[in-house]
Amino acid sequence: MSQNRYIHDLLSRLNMAGAKTVHTPMSMSTKLMLDDGSAGCDATEYKRTIGSLQYLSLTHPDLGFAVNRLAQFMHKPSVTHWQHVKRLLRYVKQTIHFGLLLRRQSTPVLRGFSDADWGGDLDDRKSTTAYIIFLGDNPIS
């Protein structure tokens, strides 16, 4: 399952079709904060783009963490947040042909994995958790 056409349309709509690609969805050197001191950006376009990326993460689970992190700033996005969204779009362009490969197995086993940080949010010190559930080799949630 892939969404090549959806990605192409998204990048075209945001004038990112000609952007250079990157190999990771987020920069680890910059910490995102609610009030980072930069000016505000167009909140409507930010929300629309985050929603599009959330839909895309159904077939690109590698986007899940970055999209979730950027969605935490939808009520007051800044220029810095928008720059991180644009970086994520550059990663999406790099991985446009990625998708999910679902395979049938004779005896599928249900497995789950989870992870969490401890107070990693710089604004309110809340923790972030994530999980992935596999049915055999297929990610299902």
One Martini backbone bead per residue (centre of mass of N, CA, C, O) as a GRO file, in nm:
protein
  141
    1MET     BB    1   0.096   0.037   0.024
    2SER     BB    2   0.042   0.356  -0.132
    3GLN     BB    3   0.088   0.742  -0.188
    4ASN     BB    4   0.214   0.885  -0.440
    5ARG     BB    5  -0.002   1.084  -0.548
    6TYR     BB    6  -0.055   1.230  -0.283
    7ILE     BB    7   0.230   1.339  -0.249
    8HIS     BB    8   0.252   1.493  -0.509
    9ASP     BB    9   0.010   1.683  -0.453
   10LEU     BB   10   0.116   1.802  -0.189
   11LEU     BB   11   0.383   1.921  -0.299
   12SER     BB   12   0.249   2.099  -0.513
   13ARG     BB   13   0.062   2.271  -0.327
   14LEU     BB   14   0.344   2.361  -0.152
   15ASN     BB   15   0.594   2.403  -0.340
   16MET     BB   16   0.789   2.105  -0.304
   17ALA     BB   17   0.876   1.944  -0.567
   18GLY     BB   18   1.182   2.097  -0.584
   19ALA     BB   19   1.296   1.995  -0.336
   20LYS     BB   20   1.513   1.897  -0.126
   21THR     BB   21   1.635   1.624   0.031
   22VAL     BB   22   1.600   1.406   0.317
   23HIS     BB   23   1.682   1.133   0.561
   24THR     BB   24   1.510   1.280   0.788
   25PRO     BB   25   1.227   1.399   0.958
   26MET     BB   26   1.422   1.514   1.190
   27SER     BB   27   1.584   1.731   1.394
   28MET     BB   28   1.797   1.687   1.678
   29SER     BB   29   1.915   1.990   1.736
   30THR     BB   30   1.611   2.079   1.759
   31LYS     BB   31   1.388   2.215   1.990
   32LEU     BB   32   1.057   2.209   2.050
   33MET     BB   33   0.845   2.496   2.115
   34LEU     BB   34   0.587   2.696   2.173
   35ASP     BB   35   0.789   2.942   2.269
   36ASP     BB   36   1.049   3.040   2.036
   37GLY     BB   37   1.033   3.362   1.925
   38SER     BB   38   0.883   3.337   1.673
   39ALA     BB   39   0.683   3.392   1.439
   40GLY     BB   40   0.395   3.362   1.302
   41CYS     BB   41   0.175   3.157   1.115
   42ASP     BB   42  -0.034   2.995   0.908
   43ALA     BB   43  -0.267   2.805   1.063
   44THR     BB   44  -0.434   2.682   0.835
   45GLU     BB   45  -0.198   2.556   0.672
   46TYR     BB   46  -0.081   2.393   0.900
   47LYS     BB   47  -0.331   2.215   0.958
   48ARG     BB   48  -0.362   2.100   0.673
   49THR     BB   49  -0.081   1.965   0.660
   50ILE     BB   50  -0.103   1.787   0.910
   51GLY     BB   51  -0.349   1.630   0.812
   52SER     BB   52  -0.209   1.512   0.562
   53LEU     BB   53   0.017   1.367   0.727
   54GLN     BB   54  -0.168   1.186   0.891
   55TYR     BB   55  -0.281   1.030   0.651
   56LEU     BB   56   0.000   0.934   0.545
   57SER     BB   57   0.079   0.762   0.808
   58LEU     BB   58  -0.079   0.500   0.732
   59THR     BB   59   0.173   0.425   0.511
   60HIS     BB   60   0.387   0.602   0.712
   61PRO     BB   61   0.512   0.529   1.016
   62ASP     BB   62   0.776   0.715   1.010
   63LEU     BB   63   0.589   0.986   1.066
   64GLY     BB   64   0.443   0.978   1.342
   65PHE     BB   65   0.619   1.140   1.541
   66ALA     BB   66   0.653   1.406   1.383
   67VAL     BB   67   0.353   1.469   1.349
   68ASN     BB   68   0.279   1.470   1.647
   69ARG     BB   69   0.472   1.694   1.732
   70LEU     BB   70   0.359   1.915   1.532
   71ALA     BB   71   0.056   1.900   1.637
   72GLN     BB   72   0.116   2.048   1.920
   73PHE     BB   73   0.115   2.349   1.742
   74MET     BB   74  -0.169   2.429   1.606
   75HIS     BB   75  -0.270   2.679   1.793
   76LYS     BB   76   0.059   2.808   1.764
   77PRO     BB   77   0.225   2.863   1.506
   78SER     BB   78   0.547   2.890   1.374
   79VAL     BB   79   0.811   2.931   1.176
   80THR     BB   80   0.966   2.694   1.296
   81HIS     BB   81   0.745   2.483   1.260
   82TRP     BB   82   0.723   2.517   0.952
   83GLN     BB   83   1.014   2.427   0.893
   84HIS     BB   84   0.963   2.136   0.998
   85VAL     BB   85   0.747   2.065   0.795
   86LYS     BB   86   0.926   2.107   0.545
   87ARG     BB   87   1.125   1.889   0.619
   88LEU     BB   88   0.922   1.658   0.617
   89LEU     BB   89   0.853   1.694   0.314
   90ARG     BB   90   1.141   1.626   0.218
   91TYR     BB   91   1.124   1.336   0.324
   92VAL     BB   92   0.879   1.247   0.164
   93LYS     BB   93   1.015   1.281  -0.106
   94GLN     BB   94   1.234   1.062  -0.051
   95THR     BB   95   0.973   0.844   0.030
   96ILE     BB   96   0.752   0.812  -0.205
   97HIS     BB   97   0.796   0.478  -0.248
   98PHE     BB   98   0.683   0.415   0.008
   99GLY     BB   99   0.536   0.145   0.212
  100LEU     BB  100   0.316  -0.125   0.249
  101LEU     BB  101   0.370  -0.474   0.314
  102LEU     BB  102   0.137  -0.732   0.272
  103ARG     BB  103   0.128  -1.057   0.429
  104ARG     BB  104   0.070  -1.384   0.421
  105GLN     BB  105   0.004  -1.612   0.698
  106SER     BB  106  -0.048  -1.911   0.853
  107THR     BB  107   0.075  -1.808   1.160
  108PRO     BB  108  -0.012  -1.552   1.317
  109VAL     BB  109   0.140  -1.304   1.527
  110LEU     BB  110   0.090  -1.108   1.808
  111ARG     BB  111   0.263  -0.790   1.833
  112GLY     BB  112   0.420  -0.559   2.072
  113PHE     BB  113   0.535  -0.212   2.095
  114SER     BB  114   0.706   0.019   2.321
  115ASP     BB  115   0.752   0.375   2.407
  116ALA     BB  116   0.937   0.624   2.613
  117ASP     BB  117   0.962   0.920   2.766
  118TRP     BB  118   1.092   1.150   3.024
  119GLY     BB  119   0.989   1.458   3.010
  120GLY     BB  120   1.043   1.580   2.696
  121ASP     BB  121   0.873   1.828   2.728
  122LEU     BB  122   0.964   2.166   2.745
  123ASP     BB  123   0.688   2.295   2.845
  124ASP     BB  124   0.545   2.041   3.054
  125ARG     BB  125   0.699   1.756   3.104
  126LYS     BB  126   0.586   1.551   2.927
  127SER     BB  127   0.526   1.248   2.802
  128THR     BB  128   0.612   1.014   2.538
  129THR     BB  129   0.423   0.781   2.347
  130ALA     BB  130   0.450   0.452   2.182
  131TYR     BB  131   0.326   0.224   1.919
  132ILE     BB  132   0.330  -0.124   1.786
  133ILE     BB  133   0.137  -0.347   1.579
  134PHE     BB  134   0.157  -0.694   1.493
  135LEU     BB  135   0.064  -0.920   1.221
  136GLY     BB  136   0.319  -1.062   1.214
  137ASP     BB  137   0.473  -0.853   0.966
  138ASN     BB  138   0.219  -0.660   1.007
  139PRO     BB  139   0.123  -0.349   1.041
  140ILE     BB  140  -0.188  -0.232   1.226
  141SER     BB  141  -0.103   0.011   1.477
   0.00000   0.00000   0.00000
